Amino acid sequence: MASDVATTTAGAVPARSAWRGRAPVVVAIAVAWTLAIVAEATGNGTKLHHDALIHGTLPKWEALVLFLVAWQAMIAAMMLPSSLPMVRLFSKTSASQDHRGRVMASFLGGYALVWTAFGAIAFVGDLFLHRFADHNAYLSAHRNYIAGGVILLAGVFQFSSLKEKCLQECRHPGVFLMRRYRRGEAAALKIGAGHGVFCLGCCWALMLLMFAAGVANLWWMALLTAVMVYEKVGRHGDTLSPIVGVGLLALGSLVVLGVHVPAVAFG
């Protein structure tokens, strides 16, 4: 089925048909950012912060569900923009399939499934981390060590070979599809999940920063989204990763040392 990808690359699929396939994704991105802006403007975003949910009165399973609902908006706002080249190519490639709407939904569902699983794991891990810190007098008095540690981890990961390998897969969607493309909804789900795994592999540490900062913190959302998009599609994306890494290592060091950094609102 690689011929479908080759045909798409040659431009045989009508632009109008391809646009219909990816238009819902563009709308989802716009809606997600609108929700984030409204949440920030009304002050409701703080209710979805990890501290508020973990230490709130809701049962933990309800807090997890509420977080994952908000997390879907985070995925749409922050991750989908960086995956638009893949979405665009898959939309063109699959335009000739029967039930192409269901095929595209399956592709996006596989992608979202990977990031939702990560969100759930991150939330549960954060829950246990908070419980440990609450029962440890030293960590309880030095919460900045936890926040700084997360930032330092993200900074170190910017230099990792795993990040670079996953970025290469995301930067070349045509090659990715050429190797994996099959027709049908089940195949689309698998392709979407596969792309999600590589996307997670290069962006999980940056998204962990967003998870800690809060699901509606616009400054962090905008900055990290710009970084992740440029790393994947920017002309000099490969040079940005180490620059961001150095910046995160410096910021994390300041936080660990107890220096007040206004831009950091970690709890």
Steps between C-alpha positions, in 0.01 A plus 500: 500500500802729486377603154229705672769705670695538177187613318428751772854637485452551129200722576227284348254547788275807461586773748132554591458134597816503709391821675167341599696224667716727717258789557362346823857487635554870434165576664592284801826694544314833485235382747762365741688831505175689545414285802846557647470877457152503656619283790790736564285813470231372734739346753349154454832363374634478856227249584663257258852546633654178625524638856131592508390162367731289715436688824134572428194327644417297189564124506827433327340311213270797432797736516679279246200503264467878529871540433486274194209701358709817533803309370319437169482875447871521585581236240294680237646843582865402537572173321274510194665816358835321493337198331319692226747388228425135586125567523507680165689219327287225651186690400618521140619140494179356642261725303420221252407249769143402577363668813794740504343693790513190720852428377618847602318471834677169563838656419439790740357262759819294500705815541282627785505160670877511539499851647202422725685200643799724568275756671348232723843363596632850569199585719525180704877544534448856617244380754748258655775763490279744690411238758867418549593867535212564741639233732862605464582806708808591296330483159191666638716797598693497171236462228730695272717188473215313334415784263866562418557128449223484240648795313851352515368166371341677204823688437714185501258320269545771237848356437397133489536273198145372558359849449701546182391162361134573567532851355639355177192279467270797557691725258454259210132396494528376143764244594299399806186435294688329220615235748173452687205598282216251464135553412216467748396635836698251709814585308431874542470453876834320504667767285365777722624322811839445338532867418384579853776286647770690308333831583494399866862389476621845401259716701410317824748692716380837374139396553591386851599862565157607377335237716673638807442864409125450459270409216395857422820700556504699177860622520638147533255366244597757238874472560516120504268467201724733300807298600345163411365624167830656395702197610295288260434728204738794534789541258749503788302282737799277568694794645215611726494189719840554667430873542176418681686236698755752626222742593310232694815388683566859605140554606486170687822581685358834615183332626695230686712770664183668623520807277154643441419483131175685421436299183502173694181426690569140595339378817 
